[in-house]
Amino acid sequence: MSATESELVGAARRYLMNNYGAPLAAFVSGSGSVLVEDSGREVLDFLSGIAVCSLGHCHPAVTAAIAEQAGKLIHTSNFFANEHGPEVARLIEDLLAIGEGRVFFGNSGAEANEAAIKLARRYAGEGRRRIVALDGGFHGRTFGALSATGQPAKQIPFEPLVPGFAHVPPGDVGALEAELAKGDVAAVMIEMLQGEAGVVPVPDEFVLAARELTAAHGALLILDEVQTGFGRTGEWFAFQRLGIVPDMVTLAKAIASGFPVGALFARAEVAAAFQPGDHGTTYGGQALAMAAAKATIRTLVEIDAPSMARRKGALLGEALEKLPGVAGVRGSGLLLGAMLGSPVARTVQAKAFEEGLIVNAIGDSVVRLAPPLVVTEDEMATAVQRLGAALRRAGETE
Ligand SMILES: Cc1ncc(COP(=O)(O)O)c(C=O)c1O
């Protein structure tokens, strides 16, 4: 007999580390925007495993590709090629549309950023070691990525961090220029829409200036599109709205519908700095992961994911803005932050779950929504109604 939901939650508390806090619930299945608890209760997932399941849960094309590949070949090693890896890299190059490049595959967003940091230093050579990133940016929890992250609360308990990282406020072009003028910067790293900071957009003029200034000072521009990539913001990648050409782009999350994959794309000239033995990871680019990524990206192309995100994001944003308790909405496409009029975000998250809706509190006053891009208009209407109920109940409780 399978364990009940409360047994599963209890076992998780007993046997798993507490770094994620206690689990709210346990799901046994999922389809599209819906997750199902053991009791049969259905919950609308407006977080998509944190912007991962853009095609919804268990999209048939992805499930079939994983099942088929699992029966043929799962893993060899990077001493060998497999039938999917180069094709996934080609699809990424096509969608990025910034010219010829090369891809390194890892297993997570943090690993994609680690690779970017190492490649930047390798390319820049001696004397250009520093990485400049932005306050508020989030790049992952491993030491290099954590050092690039601009959120002291996540960093301080783990100091000393990796040397050679500096942070400037997003929007402060003067501060960025002052760092670059020191002549020792290998790369500037930017998350254009700061998801983990509360869906906060970095000003366009700053990103445009960063592109010009990095080029002028001989530094690289790395864009972290781990959360924003693959159509979520209404473009294939958030930077495309600005028409700039970054030197590297880091990817993960939506790339393989929840199969753990991260990727670093670098312009060919930059990528050439990595020589055999410089970097690697055992599972990176293995056949099973690449089968999942190929099926995911092809399906995202078939459904025209960016236009879906644009159209549905506009509808959802409009509806959210009308909710009592919501002071404003920021973000783009289907990566939205509802800014609350009072600091009740955590209560709203909990009440929303009781109402049958998964959203994510960031800090006290922002609720993040990142539903699957395949969400239906009916599901959006239901979600808004459930969120409205949660906001009302949170107001009564506080
Ligand atoms: C912008 C960004 N970069 C990097 C990461 C780290 O990705 P991962 O958790 O897969 O290591 C995240 C995760 O939320 C992210 O949002």
The ligand as a Gaussian input file, in Angstrom:
#p B3LYP/6-31G(d) Opt

LIG

0 1
 C       18.016000      33.533000     -12.437000
 C       18.454000      32.263000     -11.800000
 N       19.720000      31.854000     -11.943000
 C       20.166000      30.715000     -11.393000
 C       19.341000      29.924000     -10.646000
 C       19.860000      28.663000     -10.030000
 O       19.315000      27.570000     -10.682000
 P       19.323000      26.132000      -9.963000
 O       18.416000      26.219000      -8.793000
 O       18.829000      25.200000     -11.043000
 O       20.732000      25.855000      -9.585000
 C       18.000000      30.305000     -10.454000
 C       17.102000      29.492000      -9.623000
 O       16.072000      29.899000      -9.179000
 C       17.556000      31.503000     -11.041000
 O       16.299000      31.919000     -10.888000

